[in-house]
């Protein structure tokens, strides 16, 4: 085997084609609403970590659990990267009619790209938070929130951070 690219070999690189059963797929006996997606800063230095918070509310009549998922998308990477990458997830139990605020951390290494070694690049990124992948078509409504942030500074190897 000489071609080690992942394009066309895993759903993360299929382009616009959606997987049949994406991560977090399933049904619930209640409904959830996401709101107040907050990033620690819209502009970060290249080696900085990102703090994220989001509020999850159970808007249904029954207690339920939701798998909260965070995905990262590179807007202008210098090498082929996934459409989006899962960077955090957590299963959360929320009583009916209640809301909970969740906090996540996205470390710099999760933004690294491979070009003979792991390195970080400046640029714009989009972070998605919700109960499913961005753009996923489901029978049960579940919004996915998004926020953009920018990484500044010169590209550098990950090991230098």
N, CA, C and O atoms as a DFTB+ gen file, in Angstrom:
644 C
 N C O
     1  1       0.857      -1.178       0.000
     2  2       0.000       0.000       0.000
     3  2       0.894       1.230       0.000
     4  3       1.779       1.368       0.845
     5  1       0.661       2.100      -0.933
     6  2       1.476       3.308      -1.055
     7  2       0.718       4.584      -0.728
     8  3       1.330       5.592      -0.374
     9  1      -0.608       4.556      -0.840
    10  2      -1.416       5.734      -0.595
    11  2      -2.007       5.652       0.808
    12  3      -2.918       4.862       1.053
    13  1      -1.497       6.457       1.724
    14  2      -1.945       6.419       3.115
    15  2      -2.950       7.523       3.446
    16  3      -3.290       7.713       4.614
    17  1      -3.427       8.247       2.445
    18  2      -4.415       9.282       2.742
    19  2      -5.711       8.634       3.203
    20  3      -5.996       7.484       2.871
    21  1      -6.478       9.371       3.957
    22  2      -7.742       8.842       4.485
    23  2      -8.926       9.245       3.614
    24  3     -10.053       8.832       3.889
    25  1      -8.703      10.035       2.578
    26  2      -9.792      10.508       1.734
    27  2     -10.528       9.344       1.093
    28  3      -9.919       8.491       0.448
    29  1     -11.848       9.316       1.276
    30  2     -12.676       8.264       0.721
    31  2     -12.651       6.963       1.501
    32  3     -13.298       5.999       1.093
    33  1     -11.920       6.902       2.620
    34  2     -11.784       5.662       3.397
    35  2     -12.443       5.714       4.765
    36  3     -12.607       4.676       5.405
    37  1     -12.814       6.865       5.214
    38  2     -13.502       7.022       6.491
    39  2     -14.485       8.178       6.350
    40  3     -14.235       9.106       5.581
    41  1     -15.595       8.137       7.078
    42  2     -16.632       9.140       6.886
    43  2     -16.149      10.557       7.185
    44  3     -16.743      11.523       6.707
    45  1     -15.089      10.690       7.962
    46  2     -14.594      12.047       8.245
    47  2     -14.053      12.716       6.990
    48  3     -13.922      13.939       6.963
    49  1     -13.738      11.953       5.955
    50  2     -13.141      12.496       4.734
    51  2     -13.992      12.240       3.492
    52  3     -13.476      12.356       2.381
    53  1     -15.259      11.902       3.633
    54  2     -16.093      11.578       2.473
    55  2     -16.615      12.794       1.729
    56  3     -17.376      12.622       0.776
    57  1     -16.263      13.980       2.096
    58  2     -16.800      15.157       1.433
    59  2     -18.178      15.470       1.981
    60  3     -18.345      15.617       3.192
    61  1     -19.163      15.573       1.111
    62  2     -20.504      15.957       1.536
    63  2     -21.390      14.761       1.885
    64  3     -22.497      14.945       2.392
    65  1     -20.926      13.555       1.626
    66  2     -21.724      12.370       1.926
    67  2     -21.756      12.116       3.432
    68  3     -20.710      12.039       4.076
    69  1     -22.964      11.987       3.988
    70  2     -23.117      11.787       5.430
    71  2     -23.086      10.306       5.764
    72  3     -23.551       9.486       4.972
    73  1     -22.546       9.946       6.924
    74  2     -22.573       8.541       7.343
    75  2     -24.004       8.112       7.683
    76  3     -24.829       8.938       8.072
    77  1     -24.288       6.827       7.534
    78  2     -25.617       6.304       7.828
    79  2     -25.945       6.421       9.318
    80  3     -27.042       6.849       9.678
    81  1     -25.000       6.041      10.187
    82  2     -25.184       6.123      11.633
    83  2     -24.021       6.899      12.242
    84  3     -23.033       6.291      12.654
    85  1     -24.112       8.218      12.309
    86  2     -23.006       9.019      12.839
    87  2     -22.873       8.889      14.353
    88  3     -23.766       8.376      15.028
    89  1     -21.759       9.354      14.862
    90  2     -21.495       9.324      16.296
    91  2     -22.629      10.027      17.031
    92  3     -23.061      11.106      16.627
    93  1     -23.112       9.415      18.112
    94  2     -24.175       9.999      18.914
    95  2     -25.564       9.705      18.398
    96  3     -26.543      10.199      18.956
    97  1     -25.677       8.906      17.338
    98  2     -26.974       8.596      16.750
    99  2     -27.843       7.839      17.753
   100  3     -27.353       6.964      18.466
   101  1     -29.103       8.169      17.806
   102  2     -30.021       7.471      18.689
   103  2     -31.247       8.310      18.964
   104  3     -31.325       9.468      18.555
   105  1     -32.186       7.732      19.644
   106  2     -33.430       8.415      19.964
   107  2     -33.509       8.686      21.455
   108  3     -32.820       8.051      22.254
   109  1     -34.356       9.636      21.815
   110  2     -34.546       9.983      23.210
   111  2     -36.040      10.119      23.472
   112  3     -36.822      10.317      22.542
   113  1     -36.430      10.014      24.719
   114  2     -37.831      10.173      25.087
   115  2     -38.137      11.600      25.523
   116  3     -39.208      11.879      26.062
   117  1     -37.201      12.487      25.288
   118  2     -37.395      13.885      25.645
   119  2     -36.715      14.754      24.597
   120  3     -36.131      14.237      23.645
   121  1     -36.787      16.057      24.766
   122  2     -36.154      16.978      23.824
   123  2     -35.190      17.885      24.577
   124  3     -35.371      18.176      25.759
   125  1     -34.162      18.322      23.857
   126  2     -33.138      19.183      24.453
   127  2     -32.953      20.425      23.601
   128  3     -33.168      20.407      22.389
   129  1     -32.552      21.496      24.254
   130  2     -32.236      22.732      23.552
   131  2     -30.873      23.222      24.039
   132  3     -30.585      23.206      25.235
   133  1     -30.045      23.655      23.098
   134  2     -28.728      24.208      23.402
   135  2     -28.801      25.721      23.283
   136  3     -29.504      26.258      22.428
   137  1     -28.063      26.398      24.155
   138  2     -27.994      27.862      24.088
   139  2     -26.714      28.348      24.766
   140  3     -26.032      27.594      25.461
   141  1     -26.416      29.597      24.551
   142  2     -25.306      30.290      25.220
   143  2     -23.963      29.590      25.033
   144  3     -23.284      29.277      26.010
   145  1     -23.582      29.345      23.790
   146  2     -22.244      28.828      23.495
   147  2     -21.259      29.969      23.662
   148  3     -21.349      30.982      22.969
   149  1     -20.306      29.803      24.591
   150  2     -19.348      30.868      24.911
   151  2     -17.938      30.316      24.810
   152  3     -17.629      29.265      25.372
   153  1     -17.077      31.041      24.081
   154  2     -15.654      30.705      23.974
   155  2     -14.870      31.627      24.891
   156  3     -15.269      32.771      25.112
   157  1     -13.757      31.139      25.428
   158  2     -12.942      31.946      26.335
   159  2     -12.446      33.214      25.657
   160  3     -12.294      34.245      26.313
   161  1     -12.189      33.155      24.347
   162  2     -11.751      34.331      23.600
   163  2     -11.952      34.065      22.114
   164  3     -11.781      32.932      21.665
   165  1     -12.314      35.095      21.340
   166  2     -12.451      34.897      19.898
   167  2     -11.096      34.900      19.167
   168  3     -11.005      34.501      18.006
   169  1     -10.053      35.354      19.867
   170  2      -8.704      35.392      19.289
   171  2      -7.737      34.821      20.313
   172  3      -7.697      35.264      21.461
   173  1      -6.942      33.811      19.878
   174  2      -6.003      33.137      20.784
   175  2      -4.619      33.057      20.161
   176  3      -4.501      32.928      18.942
   177  1      -3.567      33.132      20.976
   178  2      -2.215      32.864      20.476
   179  2      -2.093      31.399      20.069
   180  3      -2.859      30.557      20.538
   181  1      -1.150      31.097      19.215
   182  2      -1.043      29.782      18.583
   183  2      -0.957      28.609      19.545
   184  3      -1.487      27.543      19.233
   185  1      -0.332      28.748      20.672
   186  2      -0.172      27.612      21.602
   187  2      -1.226      27.569      22.700
   188  3      -1.149      26.721      23.590
   189  1      -2.198      28.455      22.657
   190  2      -3.190      28.542      23.728
   191  2      -4.273      27.472      23.608
   192  3      -4.594      26.984      22.524
   193  1      -4.813      27.137      24.768
   194  2      -5.958      26.241      24.837
   195  2      -7.234      27.072      24.846
   196  3      -7.217      28.243      25.226
   197  1      -8.339      26.464      24.427
   198  2      -9.620      27.146      24.353
   199  2     -10.553      26.569      25.410
   200  3     -10.658      25.351      25.557
   201  1     -11.226      27.443      26.141
   202  2     -12.258      27.016      27.090
   203  2     -13.617      27.307      26.467
   204  3     -13.827      28.358      25.861
   205  1     -14.535      26.360      26.628
   206  2     -15.854      26.450      25.996
   207  2     -16.919      26.135      27.035
   208  3     -16.743      25.238      27.859
   209  1     -18.022      26.871      26.997
   210  2     -19.166      26.509      27.834
   211  2     -20.429      26.590      26.990
   212  3     -20.518      27.372      26.043
   213  1     -21.402      25.765      27.354
   214  2     -22.689      25.743      26.659
   215  2     -23.752      25.325      27.667
   216  3     -23.479      24.555      28.588
   217  1     -24.949      25.832      27.486
   218  2     -26.061      25.482      28.355
   219  2     -26.943      24.476      27.620
   220  3     -27.320      24.683      26.466
   221  1     -27.262      23.390      28.308
   222  2     -28.139      22.346      27.793
   223  2     -29.399      22.322      28.643
   224  3     -29.334      22.200      29.866
   225  1     -30.556      22.440      27.979
   226  2     -31.830      22.437      28.695
   227  2     -32.692      21.274      28.214
   228  3     -32.819      21.033      27.013
   229  1     -33.278      20.563      29.162
   230  2     -34.225      19.501      28.851
   231  2     -35.594      20.163      28.745
   232  3     -36.187      20.541      29.756
   233  1     -36.095      20.301      27.518
   234  2     -37.365      20.984      27.291
   235  2     -38.544      20.019      27.233
   236  3     -39.670      20.434      26.956
   237  1     -38.300      18.752      27.488
   238  2     -39.353      17.746      27.414
   239  2     -40.021      17.472      28.742
   240  3     -39.760      18.142      29.742
   241  1     -40.897      16.468      28.733
   242  2     -41.680      16.093      29.901
   243  2     -41.005      15.035      30.768
   244  3     -41.458      14.770      31.881
   245  1     -39.936      14.433      30.275
   246  2     -39.277      13.330      30.990
   247  2     -37.813      13.645      31.256
   248  3     -37.191      14.422      30.532
   249  1     -37.269      13.030      32.306
   250  2     -35.834      13.111      32.545
   251  2     -35.129      12.432      31.370
   252  3     -35.678      11.514      30.760
   253  1     -33.930      12.878      31.059
   254  2     -33.241      12.266      29.926
   255  2     -31.746      12.482      29.970
   256  3     -31.233      13.269      30.766
   257  1     -31.058      11.768      29.101
   258  2     -29.611      11.906      28.945
   259  2     -29.311      12.341      27.516
   260  3     -29.965      11.910      26.566
   261  1     -28.320      13.194      27.390
   262  2     -27.894      13.694      26.085
   263  2     -26.386      13.527      25.974
   264  3     -25.660      13.717      26.950
   265  1     -25.920      13.173      24.793
   266  2     -24.480      13.129      24.526
   267  2     -24.126      14.454      23.867
   268  3     -24.393      14.665      22.683
   269  1     -23.527      15.337      24.640
   270  2     -23.114      16.648      24.144
   271  2     -21.801      16.467      23.401
   272  3     -20.852      15.893      23.937
   273  1     -21.745      16.958      22.165
   274  2     -20.578      16.754      21.303
   275  2     -20.008      18.090      20.844
   276  3     -20.752      19.004      20.489
   277  1     -18.684      18.194      20.855
   278  2     -17.988      19.361      20.332
   279  2     -17.143      18.934      19.148
   280  3     -16.369      17.981      19.235
   281  1     -17.295      19.647      18.037
   282  2     -16.541      19.383      16.821
   283  2     -15.778      20.626      16.424
   284  3     -16.217      21.748      16.677
   285  1     -14.631      20.420      15.798
   286  2     -13.773      21.501      15.343
   287  2     -13.613      21.402      13.835
   288  3     -13.409      20.314      13.296
   289  1     -13.707      22.542      13.153
   290  2     -13.484      22.586      11.705
   291  2     -12.409      23.620      11.389
   292  3     -12.472      24.762      11.844
   293  1     -11.429      23.202      10.606
   294  2     -10.401      24.098      10.105
   295  2     -10.986      24.810       8.896
   296  3     -11.612      24.170       8.052
   297  1     -10.797      26.114       8.795
   298  2     -11.327      26.847       7.643
   299  2     -10.324      26.892       6.491
   300  3     -10.735      26.884       5.331
   301  1      -9.032      26.938       6.773
   302  2      -8.015      27.053       5.717
   303  2      -6.757      26.287       6.082
   304  3      -5.692      26.895       6.188
   305  1      -6.834      25.001       6.276
   306  2      -5.642      24.224       6.635
   307  2      -4.747      24.050       5.406
   308  3      -5.228      24.049       4.273
   309  1      -3.453      23.904       5.641
   310  2      -2.487      23.758       4.544
   311  2      -2.418      22.330       4.011
   312  3      -1.822      22.092       2.960
   313  1      -3.016      21.386       4.717
   314  2      -3.026      19.973       4.322
   315  2      -4.468      19.465       4.413
   316  3      -5.301      20.107       5.053
   317  1      -4.778      18.327       3.785
   318  2      -6.142      17.786       3.920
   319  2      -6.458      17.434       5.379
   320  3      -5.667      16.782       6.061
   321  1      -7.605      17.873       5.829
   322  2      -8.070      17.613       7.193
   323  2      -9.515      17.125       7.114
   324  3     -10.160      17.283       6.077
   325  1     -10.032      16.536       8.186
   326  2     -11.437      16.102       8.178
   327  2     -12.386      17.286       7.993
   328  3     -12.016      18.434       8.238
   329  1     -13.614      16.993       7.558
   330  2     -14.638      18.051       7.478
   331  2     -14.787      18.708       8.835
   332  3     -14.866      19.932       8.939
   333  1     -14.825      17.889       9.874
   334  2     -14.813      18.340      11.268
   335  2     -14.271      17.198      12.110
   336  3     -14.303      16.036      11.705
   337  1     -13.779      17.545      13.273
   338  2     -13.175      16.543      14.150
   339  2     -13.814      16.621      15.526
   340  3     -13.962      17.704      16.091
   341  1     -14.189      15.475      16.057
   342  2     -14.721      15.407      17.416
   343  2     -13.592      15.732      18.384
   344  3     -12.560      15.061      18.381
   345  1     -13.779      16.766      19.220
   346  2     -12.727      17.158      20.160
   347  2     -13.143      16.963      21.620
   348  3     -12.296      16.985      22.513
   349  1     -14.446      16.773      21.866
   350  2     -14.906      16.519      23.234
   351  2     -16.342      16.006      23.181
   352  3     -17.107      16.344      22.278
   353  1     -16.684      15.191      24.158
   354  2     -18.070      14.779      24.308
   355  2     -18.302      14.376      25.759
   356  3     -17.369      14.026      26.482
   357  1     -19.555      14.434      26.163
   358  2     -19.913      14.060      27.527
   359  2     -21.382      13.663      27.561
   360  3     -22.232      14.361      27.009
   361  1     -21.677      12.553      28.203
   362  2     -23.070      12.135      28.424
   363  2     -23.547      12.824      29.698
   364  3     -22.909      12.736      30.747
   365  1     -24.677      13.509      29.585
   366  2     -25.184      14.314      30.693
   367  2     -26.635      13.955      30.972
   368  3     -27.458      13.926      30.056
   369  1     -26.947      13.684      32.219
   370  2     -28.330      13.458      32.644
   371  2     -28.918      14.801      33.068
   372  3     -28.337      15.514      33.885
   373  1     -30.093      15.140      32.495
   374  2     -30.747      16.408      32.817
   375  2     -32.212      16.115      33.151
   376  3     -32.935      15.559      32.324
   377  1     -32.655      16.487      34.359
   378  2     -34.061      16.288      34.714
   379  2     -34.986      17.134      33.828
   380  3     -34.577      18.170      33.305
   381  1     -36.213      16.687      33.671
   382  2     -37.198      17.402      32.854
   383  2     -37.350      18.844      33.327
   384  3     -37.469      19.110      34.522
   385  1     -37.345      19.766      32.368
   386  2     -37.528      21.182      32.686
   387  2     -36.322      21.872      33.285
   388  3     -36.411      23.055      33.616
   389  1     -35.207      21.197      33.441
   390  2     -34.004      21.785      34.052
   391  2     -32.951      22.089      32.979
   392  3     -33.025      21.587      31.858
   393  1     -31.990      22.906      33.342
   394  2     -30.874      23.239      32.459
   395  2     -29.576      23.058      33.231
   396  3     -29.543      23.169      34.456
   397  1     -28.515      22.778      32.495
   398  2     -27.197      22.653      33.106
   399  2     -26.163      23.310      32.202
   400  3     -26.241      23.235      30.975
   401  1     -25.200      23.950      32.837
   402  2     -24.122      24.584      32.083
   403  2     -22.924      23.640      32.087
   404  3     -22.497      23.174      33.143
   405  1     -22.392      23.363      30.916
   406  2     -21.268      22.444      30.768
   407  2     -20.034      23.210      30.320
   408  3     -20.121      24.146      29.526
   409  1     -18.891      22.802      30.837
   410  2     -17.614      23.408      30.434
   411  2     -16.714      22.344      29.822
   412  3     -16.659      21.210      30.297
   413  1     -16.014      22.724      28.767
   414  2     -15.093      21.845      28.056
   415  2     -13.788      22.585      27.807
   416  3     -13.747      23.815      27.813
   417  1     -12.742      21.835      27.592
   418  2     -11.464      22.397      27.187
   419  2     -11.039      21.789      25.859
   420  3     -11.151      20.580      25.655
   421  1     -10.553      22.630      24.966
   422  2     -10.002      22.177      23.690
   423  2      -8.527      22.572      23.709
   424  3      -8.191      23.754      23.634
   425  1      -7.655      21.578      23.808
   426  2      -6.224      21.861      23.919
   427  2      -5.626      22.123      22.538
   428  3      -6.165      21.693      21.518
   429  1      -4.517      22.826      22.529
   430  2      -3.856      23.203      21.276
   431  2      -3.551      21.985      20.411
   432  3      -3.652      22.063      19.186
   433  1      -3.183      20.876      21.018
   434  2      -2.828      19.675      20.245
   435  2      -3.987      19.180      19.391
   436  3      -3.756      18.501      18.390
   437  1      -5.218      19.496      19.752
   438  2      -6.370      19.059      18.963
   439  2      -6.530      19.862      17.680
   440  3      -7.312      19.487      16.807
   441  1      -5.796      20.962      17.559
   442  2      -5.798      21.758      16.327
   443  2      -4.603      21.433      15.439
   444  3      -4.480      21.989      14.348
   445  1      -3.728      20.550      15.882
   446  2      -2.502      20.247      15.138
   447  2      -2.806      19.484      13.850
   448  3      -3.753      18.700      13.788
   449  1      -1.992      19.723      12.828
   450  2      -2.085      19.004      11.555
   451  2      -0.769      18.267      11.321
   452  3       0.276      18.659      11.841
   453  1      -0.834      17.205      10.539
   454  2       0.345      16.365      10.298
   455  2       0.989      16.703       8.961
   456  3       0.342      16.615       7.917
   457  1       2.263      17.092       8.989
   458  2       3.081      17.276       7.789
   459  2       4.484      16.800       8.147
   460  3       5.371      17.622       8.376
   461  1       4.699      15.507       8.199
   462  2       5.939      14.867       8.630
   463  2       6.178      15.014      10.134
   464  3       7.015      14.311      10.700
   465  1       5.459      15.908      10.771
   466  2       5.422      16.048      12.225
   467  2       4.170      16.862      12.563
   468  3       3.595      17.505      11.684
   469  1       3.750      16.837      13.816
   470  2       2.579      17.609      14.226
   471  2       2.954      19.072      14.366
   472  3       3.932      19.409      15.034
   473  1       2.179      19.938      13.737
   474  2       2.426      21.370      13.919
   475  2       1.106      22.130      13.970
   476  3       0.067      21.665      13.501
   477  1       1.194      23.315      14.560
   478  2       0.034      24.192      14.711
   479  2       0.109      25.297      13.670
   480  3       1.185      25.813      13.367
   481  1      -1.039      25.650      13.131
   482  2      -1.114      26.709      12.127
   483  2      -2.058      27.808      12.596
   484  3      -3.048      27.530      13.273
   485  1      -1.758      29.050      12.240
   486  2      -2.716      30.122      12.524
   487  2      -3.888      30.018      11.554
   488  3      -3.800      29.346      10.526
   489  1      -4.962      30.676      11.885
   490  2      -6.115      30.691      10.984
   491  2      -7.425      30.763      11.743
   492  3      -7.458      30.960      12.957
   493  1      -8.497      30.600      10.994
   494  2      -9.841      30.656      11.555
   495  2     -10.381      29.243      11.705
   496  3     -10.182      28.389      10.841
   497  1     -11.064      29.014      12.809
   498  2     -11.656      27.720      13.123
   499  2     -13.114      27.928      13.505
   500  3     -13.494      29.006      13.963
   501  1     -13.917      26.910      13.318
   502  2     -15.302      26.929      13.774
   503  2     -15.482      25.794      14.765
   504  3     -15.073      24.663      14.505
   505  1     -16.089      26.095      15.891
   506  2     -16.390      25.095      16.905
   507  2     -17.902      24.871      16.899
   508  3     -18.676      25.829      16.918
   509  1     -18.318      23.608      16.874
   510  2     -19.730      23.243      16.897
   511  2     -20.046      22.542      18.210
   512  3     -19.240      21.748      18.696
   513  1     -21.205      22.825      18.787
   514  2     -21.648      22.155      20.020
   515  2     -23.106      21.757      19.855
   516  3     -23.944      22.577      19.480
   517  1     -23.404      20.492      20.138
   518  2     -24.778      20.027      20.024
   519  2     -24.880      18.551      20.324
   520  3     -23.922      17.927      20.780
   521  1     -26.054      17.999      20.062
   522  2     -26.303      16.599      20.314
   523  2     -26.082      15.724      19.106
   524  3     -26.462      14.553      19.108
   525  1     -25.469      16.278      18.065
   526  2     -25.212      15.542      16.841
   527  2     -24.102      16.235      16.062
   528  3     -23.610      17.291      16.458
   529  1     -23.722      15.622      14.954
   530  2     -22.708      16.229      14.105
   531  2     -23.302      17.417      13.355
   532  3     -24.513      17.470      13.140
   533  1     -22.458      18.374      12.954
   534  2     -22.976      19.503      12.172
   535  2     -23.607      19.007      10.867
   536  3     -23.039      18.162      10.174
   537  1     -24.778      19.539      10.546
   538  2     -25.429      19.205       9.289
   539  2     -26.101      17.844       9.252
   540  3     -26.599      17.440       8.202
   541  1     -26.129      17.135      10.355
   542  2     -26.727      15.798      10.392
   543  2     -28.240      15.902      10.228
   544  3     -28.880      16.728      10.878
   545  1     -28.804      15.081       9.377
   546  2     -30.248      15.050       9.172
   547  2     -30.858      13.981      10.081
   548  3     -30.522      12.802       9.969
   549  1     -31.739      14.387      10.963
   550  2     -32.400      13.434      11.861
   551  2     -33.898      13.692      11.859
   552  3     -34.359      14.750      11.431
   553  1     -34.651      12.715      12.343
   554  2     -36.095      12.889      12.475
   555  2     -36.433      13.709      13.710
   556  3     -37.471      14.370      13.741
   557  1     -35.597      13.679      14.707
   558  2     -35.818      14.430      15.942
   559  2     -35.012      15.725      15.860
   560  3     -33.808      15.673      15.610
   561  1     -35.640      16.886      16.063
   562  2     -34.889      18.134      15.956
   563  2     -33.821      18.254      17.038
   564  3     -34.065      17.949      18.205
   565  1     -32.654      18.694      16.641
   566  2     -31.559      18.936      17.576
   567  2     -30.640      19.958      16.941
   568  3     -29.927      19.650      15.986
   569  1     -30.653      21.162      17.460
   570  2     -29.824      22.190      16.855
   571  2     -28.356      22.001      17.234
   572  3     -28.028      21.404      18.259
   573  1     -27.505      22.517      16.394
   574  2     -26.076      22.521      16.666
   575  2     -25.644      23.978      16.625
   576  3     -25.823      24.659      15.615
   577  1     -25.077      24.451      17.721
   578  2     -24.593      25.828      17.785
   579  2     -23.178      25.899      17.231
   580  3     -22.456      24.901      17.233
   581  1     -22.781      27.070      16.759
   582  2     -21.419      27.216      16.261
   583  2     -20.866      28.582      16.651
   584  3     -21.610      29.543      16.844
   585  1     -19.545      28.641      16.762
   586  2     -18.846      29.885      17.064
   587  2     -17.478      29.819      16.381
   588  3     -16.856      28.759      16.313
   589  1     -17.032      30.939      15.889
   590  2     -15.733      31.005      15.217
   591  2     -14.704      31.628      16.142
   592  3     -15.020      32.467      16.986
   593  1     -13.459      31.192      15.959
   594  2     -12.355      31.816      16.674
   595  2     -11.134      31.814      15.759
   596  3     -11.057      31.045      14.800
   597  1     -10.190      32.686      16.075
   598  2      -9.001      32.858      15.249
   599  2      -7.755      32.572      16.075
   600  3      -7.649      32.981      17.231
   601  1      -6.828      31.872      15.465
   602  2      -5.530      31.596      16.078
   603  2      -4.505      32.498      15.397
   604  3      -4.417      32.535      14.170
   605  1      -3.733      33.222      16.203
   606  2      -2.742      34.151      15.662
   607  2      -1.329      33.670      15.977
   608  3      -1.126      32.832      16.855
   609  1      -0.368      34.207      15.257
   610  2       1.036      33.865      15.468
   611  2       1.568      33.055      14.299
   612  3       0.833      32.725      13.369
   613  1       2.832      32.746      14.358
   614  2       3.479      31.987      13.286
   615  2       3.272      30.491      13.499
   616  3       3.197      30.029      14.638
   617  1       3.179      29.732      12.405
   618  2       3.054      28.280      12.496
   619  2       4.279      27.751      13.204
   620  3       5.377      28.286      13.047
   621  1       4.094      26.688      13.992
   622  2       5.214      26.100      14.727
   623  2       4.952      24.649      15.034
   624  3       3.799      24.221      15.075
   625  1       6.011      23.880      15.252
   626  2       5.824      22.488      15.655
   627  2       5.121      22.416      17.010
   628  3       5.349      23.251      17.885
   629  1       4.280      21.423      17.166
   630  2       3.533      21.248      18.402
   631  2       4.471      21.087      19.601
   632  3       4.176      21.582      20.689
   633  1       5.576      20.413      19.410
   634  2       6.501      20.154      20.514
   635  2       7.130      21.443      21.080
   636  3       7.705      21.419      22.168
   637  1       7.027      22.545      20.361
   638  2       7.579      23.836      20.840
   639  2       6.607      24.598      21.718
   640  3       6.939      25.668      22.228
   641  1       5.409      24.062      21.901
   642  2       4.425      24.777      22.728
   643  2       4.482      24.293      24.169
   644  3       3.728      24.777      25.013
